[in-house]
Amino acid sequence: MIKFTDEEFQRLTAYISEGYGIDLSKKRTLAECRMSLEMEKRQISSLTEFLSQMRADKTGRLAAALIDRLTTNYTFFLREQAHFDFLEQEILPQLSPAAASFQIWCAGCSTGEECYTLAMLLAAYRDHGGWLPPVRILATDISEQALRVAMEARYPSKALEQLPEAWRRTYCRTDGTGFFTLRDDLRKMVSFRKMNLMRPYAGHEQYDLVLCRNVMIYFNDAARKQLTQRLAGSLKKGGYLFIGHTELLPAEQTLLTCVRPAIYQKARRDGHEKGQRRVSGGIG
Ligand SMILES: C[S@@+](CC[C@H](N)C(=O)[O-])C[C@H]1O[C@@H](n2cnc3c(N)ncnc32)[C@H](O)[C@@H]1O
């Protein structure tokens, strides 16, 4: 394994923290292991050399490779099911019949299991007679490698075990080679985009539901605060934010109220929602 000098590790952590919000300061061995694989593949013998080649590389390929190595893309279908139950049982039945659309943003979608879980849930809701306006799911991530997997939507058949039998039968197609894919109409519900959550994005729409789960757990405090403001700003009034169940939103003044563990709602009006609890030490 290629070891970093203290100075190299400091430069790497500063680059990743300032550019992407990710805090690697306590993950030196992990960073060394992952970057060693990349450097050995490219026959680069030190991090200093990698970083200087990366700076000179106008294609951005080395920077993308570094991000692919240093982000953690672990995810699976129906992860943290309480969120999907809340969506099905609380949010969807309350949609206004006048709603023109239902817009979802999966921020930090990784390899796509999260947004395709949503697509299957929404399709099942409709198939069982539930009313939905046209649905649009935007799924974004910083890792190009993760996004490639997500766009291909081809997963090992073993992952089917994570899904209810009816979803497997109706929405998934095995291809006989140990993999399965999703029905075309479900894949078409999702559009993917590379996006750094730490960079402003002009023209960002407002969403009925934003999922940003198990992303800020890797972030430094400043990035977590910045991201929370951004996510709150991306929600329509009355819209919901799902974060990971092990995550905490920073104690910042926003219009978000905790309605269930790891579920926040943006105020419908400028003020407190009647009957809802603001988290002490959390949002608001
Ligand atoms: C552990 S995965 C979470 C996937 C999914 N949301 C879930 O809960 O299963 C975290 C994802 O956040 C992405 N990520 C990390 N920093 C990011 C940033 N600055 N901008 C966009 N995505 C980022 C990573 O690439 C990774 O795919």
PDBQT file of the ligand as one rigid body, heavy atoms in Angstrom, charges set to zero:
ROOT
HETATM    1  C1  LIG A 301     -23.576   6.244   1.312  1.00  0.00    +0.000 C 
HETATM    2  S1  LIG A 301     -24.161   6.881  -0.207  1.00  0.00    +0.000 S 
HETATM    3  C2  LIG A 301     -25.888   7.084   0.171  1.00  0.00    +0.000 C 
HETATM    4  C3  LIG A 301     -26.762   6.538  -0.923  1.00  0.00    +0.000 C 
HETATM    5  C4  LIG A 301     -28.263   6.599  -0.623  1.00  0.00    +0.000 C 
HETATM    6  N1  LIG A 301     -28.694   7.948  -0.446  1.00  0.00    +0.000 N 
HETATM    7  C5  LIG A 301     -28.614   5.757   0.583  1.00  0.00    +0.000 C 
HETATM    8  O1  LIG A 301     -28.980   6.291   1.630  1.00  0.00    +0.000 OA
HETATM    9  O2  LIG A 301     -28.513   4.527   0.491  1.00  0.00    +0.000 OA
HETATM   10  C6  LIG A 301     -23.561   8.582  -0.152  1.00  0.00    +0.000 C 
HETATM   11  C7  LIG A 301     -23.487   9.207  -1.543  1.00  0.00    +0.000 C 
HETATM   12  O3  LIG A 301     -23.254  10.613  -1.408  1.00  0.00    +0.000 OA
HETATM   13  C8  LIG A 301     -22.440  11.028  -2.485  1.00  0.00    +0.000 C 
HETATM   14  N2  LIG A 301     -21.781  12.301  -2.166  1.00  0.00    +0.000 N 
HETATM   15  C9  LIG A 301     -20.823  12.532  -1.249  1.00  0.00    +0.000 A 
HETATM   16  N3  LIG A 301     -20.437  13.811  -1.282  1.00  0.00    +0.000 NA
HETATM   17  C10 LIG A 301     -21.162  14.421  -2.254  1.00  0.00    +0.000 A 
HETATM   18  C11 LIG A 301     -21.214  15.747  -2.754  1.00  0.00    +0.000 A 
HETATM   19  N4  LIG A 301     -20.420  16.727  -2.297  1.00  0.00    +0.000 N 
HETATM   20  N5  LIG A 301     -22.091  16.020  -3.735  1.00  0.00    +0.000 NA
HETATM   21  C12 LIG A 301     -22.891  15.037  -4.226  1.00  0.00    +0.000 A 
HETATM   22  N6  LIG A 301     -22.885  13.764  -3.788  1.00  0.00    +0.000 NA
HETATM   23  C13 LIG A 301     -22.026  13.464  -2.813  1.00  0.00    +0.000 A 
HETATM   24  C14 LIG A 301     -21.458   9.877  -2.638  1.00  0.00    +0.000 C 
HETATM   25  O4  LIG A 301     -20.863   9.857  -3.916  1.00  0.00    +0.000 OA
HETATM   26  C15 LIG A 301     -22.331   8.658  -2.364  1.00  0.00    +0.000 C 
HETATM   27  O5  LIG A 301     -22.801   8.059  -3.539  1.00  0.00    +0.000 OA
ENDROOT
TORSDOF 0
